[in-house]
């Protein structure tokens, strides 16, 4: 799942260093990229990211995104 998330991030913004341990999606991507990322994640994983899930904590790392996606797929 994490590889797919990285692939989607790079499709939205090819300049991101998804291998950087300090990579923080909420801080390193602009709001338009984050909106595009959410849409791509919803399509790729057949989920709906609710308003309560749209927070900085869930978009702080690839691990946090993966955990959110797993919760939403249940």
N, C-alpha and C positions, 0 to 999 in steps of 0.2 A: 504494500500500500504506500509506503513512504517513497519508493521510487516513482510511483505514479504521481504522487503529490509534487515531487521535485520536477517531474516532466511538465506538469501543468503550470507550475510557477514559472518555469523557463519559457513555456509557450506564451505566457502573458507578458513576461519581462525577461528577455534573454540575457540581460546584463546582471542578473542576480547571481550571487555566489552561494548556491544552495548547500555547498559543502562546508562553508564557514561555520564553525561551532557557535559563533556569536550572531549568526543570521537571525534577525527578528523581523518577521513578516510585517507586523504592525508598524514597526519603526522604519524599515528599509524600503517599503513599497509605498507609493502614493495612493491616495484614496480611489482613483480611477482604476488602478491596477488591482487593488483589493476587491473592488466590486466585480471586475472581470474574473478574478480568481474565484470568488464565491460562486459565480454563475458556472464556471467551468467545473468546479468541484461538485456542484449540485448535479450537473449533467453526467459527469464521469462516474459518480458513486450512487446515483439515483437517490439523492437525499434532498431535504429542504432545510436550509440553514435558517432557523427561526431567529426572531429578534433577540431573544435571550441568549442565543449562542453567538451572536455578533458582538463579541467583546474582545478587548485587547489580549486577555489571557489565552483565549482559544487560538488567536493568531500570533502568538508569541514565538512559536517554533513549529517545525515540521512534526515533531512528536506530539505537540498539543493539537495540531490540526488532525493528525491521525486518530488521537483519542476522541476528539469531537465527532469525527466521521463514524467511528465505531459505535458511539452512543446513538447517533442519529439513524444508523442502519438497523438498530434493534427494534 
